[in-house]
Amino acid sequence: MKLIVAIINSDDSQNVLGEITKAGFYATKLSTTGGFLRAGNLTLLMGVEDDKVDELLDILRANCRKREELTPVMPAIEGGIMPAIPVQITVGGATVFVIDVEQFYKM
């Protein structure tokens, strides 16, 4: 048994949730916020049998895509007001942790 912790971009969440549900997986959803951009994320906690891990990872790969976006960044300057400068950044994708689970109970 494995515990899969997947942190995905909120923009990808509907597709991911639909596909994992269609494949018969269950997930606990936690709304989270990223540190750098303070962007909305969804963290999924999923208990998965060892032989199903690759199937779940394939679903995440297919539905969590990276993309480029422009985001305004305020320059740090003393004594004046500067307009925000748009910076191109990569968002999306997924951060996934696969953790061994010694015991699992569903009560």
N, C-alpha and C positions, 0 to 999 in steps of 0.2 A: 504494500500500500504506500502511496505517495501523497503528499500534500503539495498541490500546485498553487502558488501565489502568483497571480498575473496582474500586473499594473498596466492598464491600457488607457489610451486617450479617450475622453468622453465622446469624441466624434465617431469613434469606432465601436462604441459599446453596444449599440442596437444590433449591428450585424453580428458581432461576436456572440452576444447572448442568444440571438435567434439560432445561430448555427450550433452552438454547444447544446442547446436545448433539443434541437432537432436530432442531434447525434446521441441523445440519451444521457448527457452529463448533467449534474446538479452543481449549482454554485451559490455561494453566499456573496452578496454584493456589498461593498463598502464604498461610499463616496469619499474620495480623497483629493487633496490638492497638491500639485507639484511645487517644489521649492523655487526653482529658477524663474519660471514664468508665472507662477501661481495659477496655472491652468488647471481646469477640472480633469480629474482622472477617475477611473473606476478600478478598484482593486477587487479581484475575484479570489475567493478561497475555495478550492475544489479538492475533495478527496477522490483519488483515482487508483484503480488497481494497476499494478505494475505493467501489465500487458496493454493497457489503454493509454499510457502516457504519450506515446508517439502520435496516436490519433488525435489527442487533444492538442498537442503542440502543432500539428499540421493545420488544425482549424485556426489556432491563434495566428500562425504565420500567414495564412491566406486572408485573414480579415483585419489584421492590424498593420496597416501600411504606413510607411514613413512618407512625409511630404514636406515641401518647403513652404514657409509662410513668412510674410513681412510682419514685424511687430515693432511698435514704437519703443525706443529706449531713450530715457532722459539722461543727457550727459551730466556728469558731476562738475559743476562750475560754481565758484563762489561769487556772490555779489551781483548776479545777473540772471535773467531768465533766458533760457535757450529753448528753441523748439525741439520737440522729440525727433530723433533721427530714426528712420525706419531701417531695421536690420533684418536680413534674411536668416531664418533659423530652420532647423529640421525639427518637426514635431511628429507625433504618432509613433507607430511601432509598439512594441511591448517589452516590458521587463518581466522576466519569468524566473521564478525560483522553484526548483523541484527538490522537495525535502523528504527524506525517509521518515515513515511513520511507524513506530514500533507497535502501537495499539490504536484501534479506532473503534469507537462506540457510537451508535446512532440510537438515541433513547427517546 
